[in-house]
Structure formats: C-alpha cells, structure tokens
Amino acid sequence: MEKTGRRTFWASLSRALPALLTFAACVAAWKIISLFYLPVFFPGPVVLVERMVAVYSDPASYVVIGETLARIFEGFVASMLIGTALGLLMGLRRSIEIFFDSWIMVLLTFPAVCWAFLTVLWFGLSQAAAIVTIVLIVFPFVAMNIWSGTKAIEKDLVEMGRVYKAQRWLMLRNVLIPQLLPYIFSSLRISLSLSWKIALVAEAFGASAGVGQKLVNWFQETRVDMMLAWGVSFMILMVLIDLLVFRTWARRAFAWRPQVVA
C-alpha cells in the first residue's frame, strides 16, 4: 500500500514537473525583461503582487468588484437561460432550426465592440447597458452548443418516450437533460469566460463604475502596473470561481462515469 502511494506521488510529480519548469522559466524571463523598463510601464512579478495587494487593501475596491460581479452574474444567467432554451428548440423543432440558423451566425459574427457602443446609445450609462451587451454576445454561443448537443442525443430514447406518451417535463428531466449535461457544463464555462471579459469592455464604454472603469482610469494615467493589477487579480478571481464552483459541480454530476487513465 505504501509503495503504491509513493508510485502515485512520483507519477503525479513527473507529470506536473514540465508545467512547473515552464512556469518558472516564464517568471524568470518576465523578471529579466522588467529590469529594462520602469515599474509603471512593465512591472516585474514582485511589483505586480505589491500592486495587487494595494488594490485589495482598499475597502472601496470590494464595492467596485461587487458591482462588476453583479453585472457578470445577471448577464451570465440570462445568457444561459435564453441560449439553452433556444438551443433546445432548434434541436427539437426543424422549423425553428431553419429560421434561427442564419440569425445565430449573424449574432456570432457581429463585433462585440459594436454591441457595446449600441447598448450605450440605447440605455445610456446604466447597469442595463453592460448586462444587455453580455447577453447579446454570449447567448448565441450557448445556443449553438446546446443545439449541437440536442442533435447528438439518442433518438431512440426520445421515440420510446413518445410511444409511451411521456409528459414533456418528464422527457426533459429524465431523457434530454442527462444527455445534454456535458454540453451544458461546457456552455457554463464558456459563458463565464466570455461574460467577464465582455463585462469589462462594456463597463469601459457604458458604466460609471466597475472594474472596466478602473482600467480606463488607469489607462488615462498611463499606469500599466495598476491596469495589470486590476486585470490579473480579477482574472484570478474568475479562475477560482471556475475551479471551485463549475469544476466541482461537474465532478459530482459525472461521478458515475469511469475515469480514463492516461
């Protein structure tokens, strides 16, 4: 038992070693390059950490981050609901699929910056502008993903449910949703990664407060170090949400599946 544990430890260490060496090399190169610039233009790793500590040492920063997180959450939830419903309808109804197929591609290719400008013109400098921008950009990706998943489900199970005249809610809960779970979790992670990036862009154009506005303010003062402090720290926060919430949820949802050992 002890030998097995040691083998597992060394096997895990050998797999992680290349990533650790790559990370150390990147940090070393970053440090060397930063020596040729002023800290305000190209901060080194230590300077950046100090700036991030300064940001989170200010209680007002948590209010700013909370406003941005609220916009991200509202836009994220609305995008998932709209995109999932539309994707299901497109996968189950041929007429709806034909109608929305081209429109989904139009929305996917429409520039995100244009949506940010348009929502500011429509809603002004308000909470709605950022949320609507997130929804307009993110929900087509969700709809496309769920649509693909719906087209790939086992048709025999659906037909069997129809033969036995199963209710629509029963079919949705016991037949469609279990088969769509991989696509739903994929959509959740894609939506989160897109939502927070779009939220910052939308706030830069159409909000009076938020992390996006902080980035604009520091840009106007040519403080790259503070821009990176806000941007990197917020990125770390989003990664933690993904790791602690979505990945944990996905592991529990798919605990029944056998693990593939490389």
VENDAKA-V230953 format. One record per helix or strand. SS is the DSSP state (A for helix, B for strand). FROM is the first residue (numbers start at 1). TO is the last residue. If there is no record, write none. Layout:
((SS FROM TO) (SS FROM TO))
This chain:
((A 2 34) (A 45 57) (A 59 92) (A 94 109) (A 112 123) (A 127 151) (A 155 163) (A 168 206) (A 211 220) (A 224 253))
